[in-house]
Amino acid sequence: MPTTASRYLLLFSLVIVDGSSYAASAHEQEQLSLVQQQLGIIERLAARAEATNRSGPDERYRFDYPRLTQDIQRLRLGVQGYLSPSRAQPRDPTELVGDYRLETPFAEPSP
């Protein structure tokens, strides 16, 4: 049977191993920070291009700037979520219904 000190040591090592699996290395954090900066630059360039866009409503094709902005936001949130993951919040338990009987519809006899 393990001693109390060895239990604490085991628990501490599990916390370190578990915590380090989510932490990005310093180099990776730096590179992903640059990615976030570049996403900001791309977003500003797209906003400027949309503002100066002179395409008419009758043109067959046009660039979908709102979709690009949404995708940039999605990328930014993904990188941000990786760099600083949120802890799982406790969920509210939902109440069980308890009534699992289904009424079957009345079937007419076949002729």
Distance bins in CASP14 RR format, pairs under 12 A and 6 or more apart:
PFRMAT RR
TARGET T0000
AUTHOR 0000-0000-0000
RMODE 2
METHOD distances of the structure
MODEL  1
1 7 0 0 0 0 1 0 0 0 0 0 0
2 8 0 0 0 0 1 0 0 0 0 0 0
2 9 0 0 0 0 1 0 0 0 0 0 0
2 10 1 0 0 1 0 0 0 0 0 0 0
2 11 0 0 0 0 0 1 0 0 0 0 0
3 9 0 0 0 0 1 0 0 0 0 0 0
3 10 0 0 0 0 0 1 0 0 0 0 0
4 10 0 0 0 0 0 1 0 0 0 0 0
4 11 0 0 0 0 0 1 0 0 0 0 0
5 11 0 0 0 0 0 1 0 0 0 0 0
5 12 0 0 0 0 0 1 0 0 0 0 0
6 12 0 0 0 0 0 1 0 0 0 0 0
6 13 0 0 0 0 0 1 0 0 0 0 0
7 13 0 0 0 0 0 1 0 0 0 0 0
7 14 0 0 0 0 0 1 0 0 0 0 0
8 14 0 0 0 0 0 1 0 0 0 0 0
8 15 0 0 0 0 0 1 0 0 0 0 0
9 15 0 0 0 0 0 1 0 0 0 0 0
9 16 0 0 0 0 0 1 0 0 0 0 0
10 16 0 0 0 0 0 1 0 0 0 0 0
10 17 0 0 0 0 0 1 0 0 0 0 0
11 17 0 0 0 0 0 1 0 0 0 0 0
11 18 0 0 0 0 0 1 0 0 0 0 0
12 18 0 0 0 0 0 1 0 0 0 0 0
12 19 0 0 0 0 0 1 0 0 0 0 0
13 19 0 0 0 0 0 1 0 0 0 0 0
13 20 0 0 0 0 0 1 0 0 0 0 0
14 20 0 0 0 0 0 1 0 0 0 0 0
14 21 0 0 0 0 0 1 0 0 0 0 0
15 21 0 0 0 0 0 1 0 0 0 0 0
15 22 0 0 0 0 0 1 0 0 0 0 0
16 22 0 0 0 0 0 1 0 0 0 0 0
16 23 0 0 0 0 0 1 0 0 0 0 0
17 23 0 0 0 0 0 1 0 0 0 0 0
19 85 0 0 0 0 0 1 0 0 0 0 0
19 87 0 0 0 0 0 1 0 0 0 0 0
21 85 0 0 0 0 0 1 0 0 0 0 0
22 28 0 0 0 0 0 1 0 0 0 0 0
22 81 0 0 0 0 0 1 0 0 0 0 0
22 82 0 0 0 0 1 0 0 0 0 0 0
22 83 0 0 0 0 1 0 0 0 0 0 0
22 84 0 0 0 0 1 0 0 0 0 0 0
22 85 1 0 1 0 0 0 0 0 0 0 0
22 86 0 0 0 0 0 1 0 0 0 0 0
22 87 0 0 0 0 0 1 0 0 0 0 0
23 29 0 0 0 0 1 0 0 0 0 0 0
23 82 0 0 0 0 0 1 0 0 0 0 0
23 83 0 0 0 0 1 0 0 0 0 0 0
23 84 0 0 0 0 0 1 0 0 0 0 0
23 85 0 0 0 0 1 0 0 0 0 0 0
24 30 0 0 0 0 1 0 0 0 0 0 0
24 31 0 0 0 0 1 0 0 0 0 0 0
24 32 1 0 0 1 0 0 0 0 0 0 0
24 33 0 0 0 0 0 1 0 0 0 0 0
24 35 0 0 0 0 0 1 0 0 0 0 0
24 79 0 0 0 0 0 1 0 0 0 0 0
24 80 0 0 0 0 0 1 0 0 0 0 0
24 81 0 0 0 0 0 1 0 0 0 0 0
24 82 1 0 0 1 0 0 0 0 0 0 0
24 83 1 0 0 1 0 0 0 0 0 0 0
24 84 0 0 0 0 1 0 0 0 0 0 0
24 85 0 0 0 0 0 1 0 0 0 0 0
25 31 0 0 0 0 1 0 0 0 0 0 0
25 32 0 0 0 0 0 1 0 0 0 0 0
25 83 0 0 0 0 0 1 0 0 0 0 0
26 32 0 0 0 0 0 1 0 0 0 0 0
26 33 0 0 0 0 0 1 0 0 0 0 0
26 83 0 0 0 0 0 1 0 0 0 0 0
27 33 0 0 0 0 0 1 0 0 0 0 0
27 34 0 0 0 0 0 1 0 0 0 0 0
28 34 0 0 0 0 0 1 0 0 0 0 0
28 35 0 0 0 0 0 1 0 0 0 0 0
28 79 0 0 0 0 0 1 0 0 0 0 0
28 82 0 0 0 0 1 0 0 0 0 0 0
28 83 0 0 0 0 1 0 0 0 0 0 0
29 35 0 0 0 0 0 1 0 0 0 0 0
29 36 0 0 0 0 0 1 0 0 0 0 0
29 79 0 0 0 0 0 1 0 0 0 0 0
29 80 0 0 0 0 0 1 0 0 0 0 0
29 82 0 0 0 0 1 0 0 0 0 0 0
29 83 1 0 0 1 0 0 0 0 0 0 0
29 84 0 0 0 0 1 0 0 0 0 0 0
30 36 0 0 0 0 0 1 0 0 0 0 0
30 37 0 0 0 0 0 1 0 0 0 0 0
30 83 0 0 0 0 0 1 0 0 0 0 0
31 37 0 0 0 0 0 1 0 0 0 0 0
31 38 0 0 0 0 0 1 0 0 0 0 0
31 79 0 0 0 0 0 1 0 0 0 0 0
31 82 0 0 0 0 0 1 0 0 0 0 0
31 83 0 0 0 0 0 1 0 0 0 0 0
32 38 0 0 0 0 0 1 0 0 0 0 0
32 39 0 0 0 0 0 1 0 0 0 0 0
32 75 0 0 0 0 0 1 0 0 0 0 0
32 76 0 0 0 0 0 1 0 0 0 0 0
32 78 0 0 0 0 1 0 0 0 0 0 0
32 79 1 0 1 0 0 0 0 0 0 0 0
32 80 0 0 0 0 1 0 0 0 0 0 0
32 81 0 0 0 0 0 1 0 0 0 0 0
32 82 1 0 0 1 0 0 0 0 0 0 0
32 83 1 0 1 0 0 0 0 0 0 0 0
32 84 0 0 0 0 0 1 0 0 0 0 0
33 39 0 0 0 0 0 1 0 0 0 0 0
33 40 0 0 0 0 0 1 0 0 0 0 0
33 76 0 0 0 0 0 1 0 0 0 0 0
33 79 0 0 0 0 1 0 0 0 0 0 0
33 80 0 0 0 0 0 1 0 0 0 0 0
33 82 0 0 0 0 0 1 0 0 0 0 0
33 83 1 0 0 1 0 0 0 0 0 0 0
33 84 0 0 0 0 0 1 0 0 0 0 0
34 40 0 0 0 0 0 1 0 0 0 0 0
34 41 0 0 0 0 0 1 0 0 0 0 0
34 79 0 0 0 0 0 1 0 0 0 0 0
35 41 0 0 0 0 0 1 0 0 0 0 0
35 42 0 0 0 0 0 1 0 0 0 0 0
35 72 0 0 0 0 0 1 0 0 0 0 0
35 75 0 0 0 0 1 0 0 0 0 0 0
35 76 0 0 0 0 1 0 0 0 0 0 0
35 78 0 0 0 0 0 1 0 0 0 0 0
35 79 1 0 1 0 0 0 0 0 0 0 0
35 80 0 0 0 0 0 1 0 0 0 0 0
35 82 0 0 0 0 0 1 0 0 0 0 0
35 83 0 0 0 0 0 1 0 0 0 0 0
36 42 0 0 0 0 0 1 0 0 0 0 0
36 43 0 0 0 0 0 1 0 0 0 0 0
36 72 0 0 0 0 0 1 0 0 0 0 0
36 73 0 0 0 0 0 1 0 0 0 0 0
36 75 0 0 0 0 1 0 0 0 0 0 0
36 76 1 0 0 1 0 0 0 0 0 0 0
36 77 0 0 0 0 0 1 0 0 0 0 0
36 78 0 0 0 0 1 0 0 0 0 0 0
36 79 1 0 1 0 0 0 0 0 0 0 0
36 80 1 0 0 1 0 0 0 0 0 0 0
36 81 0 0 0 0 0 1 0 0 0 0 0
36 82 0 0 0 0 0 1 0 0 0 0 0
36 83 0 0 0 0 1 0 0 0 0 0 0
36 84 0 0 0 0 0 1 0 0 0 0 0
37 43 0 0 0 0 0 1 0 0 0 0 0
37 44 0 0 0 0 0 1 0 0 0 0 0
37 76 0 0 0 0 0 1 0 0 0 0 0
37 79 0 0 0 0 0 1 0 0 0 0 0
38 44 0 0 0 0 0 1 0 0 0 0 0
38 45 0 0 0 0 0 1 0 0 0 0 0
38 72 0 0 0 0 0 1 0 0 0 0 0
38 75 0 0 0 0 0 1 0 0 0 0 0
38 76 0 0 0 0 0 1 0 0 0 0 0
38 79 0 0 0 0 0 1 0 0 0 0 0
39 45 0 0 0 0 0 1 0 0 0 0 0
39 46 0 0 0 0 0 1 0 0 0 0 0
39 68 0 0 0 0 0 1 0 0 0 0 0
39 69 0 0 0 0 0 1 0 0 0 0 0
39 71 0 0 0 0 1 0 0 0 0 0 0
39 72 1 0 1 0 0 0 0 0 0 0 0
39 73 0 0 0 0 1 0 0 0 0 0 0
39 74 0 0 0 0 0 1 0 0 0 0 0
39 75 1 0 1 0 0 0 0 0 0 0 0
39 76 1 0 1 0 0 0 0 0 0 0 0
39 77 0 0 0 0 0 1 0 0 0 0 0
39 78 0 0 0 0 0 1 0 0 0 0 0
39 79 1 0 0 1 0 0 0 0 0 0 0
39 80 0 0 0 0 0 1 0 0 0 0 0
40 46 0 0 0 0 1 0 0 0 0 0 0
40 47 0 0 0 0 1 0 0 0 0 0 0
40 69 0 0 0 0 0 1 0 0 0 0 0
40 72 1 0 0 1 0 0 0 0 0 0 0
40 73 0 0 0 0 0 1 0 0 0 0 0
40 75 0 0 0 0 0 1 0 0 0 0 0
40 76 1 0 0 1 0 0 0 0 0 0 0
40 79 0 0 0 0 0 1 0 0 0 0 0
41 47 0 0 0 0 0 1 0 0 0 0 0
41 48 0 0 0 0 0 1 0 0 0 0 0
41 72 0 0 0 0 0 1 0 0 0 0 0
41 76 0 0 0 0 0 1 0 0 0 0 0
42 48 0 0 0 0 0 1 0 0 0 0 0
42 49 0 0 0 0 0 1 0 0 0 0 0
42 65 0 0 0 0 0 1 0 0 0 0 0
42 68 0 0 0 0 1 0 0 0 0 0 0
42 69 0 0 0 0 1 0 0 0 0 0 0
42 71 0 0 0 0 0 1 0 0 0 0 0
42 72 1 0 0 1 0 0 0 0 0 0 0
42 73 0 0 0 0 0 1 0 0 0 0 0
42 75 0 0 0 0 1 0 0 0 0 0 0
42 76 0 0 0 0 0 1 0 0 0 0 0
43 49 0 0 0 0 0 1 0 0 0 0 0
43 50 0 0 0 0 0 1 0 0 0 0 0
43 65 0 0 0 0 0 1 0 0 0 0 0
43 66 0 0 0 0 0 1 0 0 0 0 0
43 68 0 0 0 0 1 0 0 0 0 0 0
43 69 1 0 0 1 0 0 0 0 0 0 0
43 70 0 0 0 0 0 1 0 0 0 0 0
43 71 0 0 0 0 0 1 0 0 0 0 0
43 72 1 0 1 0 0 0 0 0 0 0 0
43 73 0 0 0 0 1 0 0 0 0 0 0
43 74 0 0 0 0 0 1 0 0 0 0 0
43 75 0 0 0 0 1 0 0 0 0 0 0
43 76 0 0 0 0 1 0 0 0 0 0 0
44 50 0 0 0 0 0 1 0 0 0 0 0
44 51 0 0 0 0 0 1 0 0 0 0 0
44 69 0 0 0 0 0 1 0 0 0 0 0
44 72 0 0 0 0 0 1 0 0 0 0 0
45 51 0 0 0 0 0 1 0 0 0 0 0
45 52 0 0 0 0 0 1 0 0 0 0 0
45 65 0 0 0 0 0 1 0 0 0 0 0
45 68 0 0 0 0 0 1 0 0 0 0 0
45 69 0 0 0 0 0 1 0 0 0 0 0
45 72 0 0 0 0 0 1 0 0 0 0 0
46 52 0 0 0 0 0 1 0 0 0 0 0
46 53 0 0 0 0 0 1 0 0 0 0 0
46 63 0 0 0 0 1 0 0 0 0 0 0
46 64 0 0 0 0 0 1 0 0 0 0 0
46 65 1 0 1 0 0 0 0 0 0 0 0
46 66 0 0 0 0 1 0 0 0 0 0 0
46 67 0 0 0 0 0 1 0 0 0 0 0
46 68 1 0 1 0 0 0 0 0 0 0 0
46 69 1 0 0 1 0 0 0 0 0 0 0
46 70 0 0 0 0 0 1 0 0 0 0 0
46 71 0 0 0 0 0 1 0 0 0 0 0
46 72 1 0 0 1 0 0 0 0 0 0 0
46 73 0 0 0 0 0 1 0 0 0 0 0
47 53 0 0 0 0 0 1 0 0 0 0 0
47 65 1 0 0 1 0 0 0 0 0 0 0
47 66 0 0 0 0 0 1 0 0 0 0 0
47 68 0 0 0 0 1 0 0 0 0 0 0
47 69 1 0 0 1 0 0 0 0 0 0 0
47 72 0 0 0 0 0 1 0 0 0 0 0
48 65 0 0 0 0 0 1 0 0 0 0 0
49 55 0 0 0 0 0 1 0 0 0 0 0
49 62 0 0 0 0 0 1 0 0 0 0 0
49 63 1 0 0 1 0 0 0 0 0 0 0
49 65 1 0 0 1 0 0 0 0 0 0 0
49 68 0 0 0 0 1 0 0 0 0 0 0
49 69 0 0 0 0 0 1 0 0 0 0 0
50 62 0 0 0 0 0 1 0 0 0 0 0
50 63 1 0 0 1 0 0 0 0 0 0 0
50 64 0 0 0 0 0 1 0 0 0 0 0
50 65 1 0 1 0 0 0 0 0 0 0 0
50 66 0 0 0 0 1 0 0 0 0 0 0
50 67 0 0 0 0 0 1 0 0 0 0 0
50 68 0 0 0 0 1 0 0 0 0 0 0
50 69 0 0 0 0 1 0 0 0 0 0 0
51 65 0 0 0 0 1 0 0 0 0 0 0
52 63 0 0 0 0 0 1 0 0 0 0 0
52 65 0 0 0 0 0 1 0 0 0 0 0
53 59 0 0 0 0 0 1 0 0 0 0 0
53 62 1 0 0 1 0 0 0 0 0 0 0
53 63 1 0 0 1 0 0 0 0 0 0 0
53 64 0 0 0 0 0 1 0 0 0 0 0
53 65 1 0 0 1 0 0 0 0 0 0 0
54 62 0 0 0 0 0 1 0 0 0 0 0
55 61 0 0 0 0 1 0 0 0 0 0 0
55 62 1 0 1 0 0 0 0 0 0 0 0
55 63 1 0 0 1 0 0 0 0 0 0 0
55 64 0 0 0 0 0 1 0 0 0 0 0
55 65 0 0 0 0 0 1 0 0 0 0 0
56 62 1 0 0 1 0 0 0 0 0 0 0
63 69 0 0 0 0 0 1 0 0 0 0 0
64 70 0 0 0 0 1 0 0 0 0 0 0
64 71 0 0 0 0 1 0 0 0 0 0 0
65 71 0 0 0 0 0 1 0 0 0 0 0
65 72 0 0 0 0 0 1 0 0 0 0 0
66 72 0 0 0 0 0 1 0 0 0 0 0
66 73 0 0 0 0 0 1 0 0 0 0 0
67 73 0 0 0 0 0 1 0 0 0 0 0
67 74 0 0 0 0 0 1 0 0 0 0 0
68 74 0 0 0 0 0 1 0 0 0 0 0
68 75 0 0 0 0 0 1 0 0 0 0 0
69 75 0 0 0 0 0 1 0 0 0 0 0
69 76 0 0 0 0 0 1 0 0 0 0 0
70 76 0 0 0 0 0 1 0 0 0 0 0
70 77 0 0 0 0 0 1 0 0 0 0 0
71 77 0 0 0 0 0 1 0 0 0 0 0
71 78 0 0 0 0 0 1 0 0 0 0 0
72 78 0 0 0 0 0 1 0 0 0 0 0
72 79 0 0 0 0 0 1 0 0 0 0 0
73 79 0 0 0 0 0 1 0 0 0 0 0
73 80 0 0 0 0 0 1 0 0 0 0 0
74 80 0 0 0 0 0 1 0 0 0 0 0
74 81 0 0 0 0 0 1 0 0 0 0 0
75 81 0 0 0 0 0 1 0 0 0 0 0
75 82 0 0 0 0 0 1 0 0 0 0 0
76 82 0 0 0 0 0 1 0 0 0 0 0
76 83 0 0 0 0 0 1 0 0 0 0 0
77 83 0 0 0 0 0 1 0 0 0 0 0
77 84 0 0 0 0 0 1 0 0 0 0 0
77 85 0 0 0 0 0 1 0 0 0 0 0
77 86 0 0 0 0 0 1 0 0 0 0 0
78 84 0 0 0 0 0 1 0 0 0 0 0
78 85 0 0 0 0 0 1 0 0 0 0 0
78 86 0 0 0 0 0 1 0 0 0 0 0
79 85 0 0 0 0 0 1 0 0 0 0 0
80 86 0 0 0 0 0 1 0 0 0 0 0
81 87 0 0 0 0 0 1 0 0 0 0 0
END
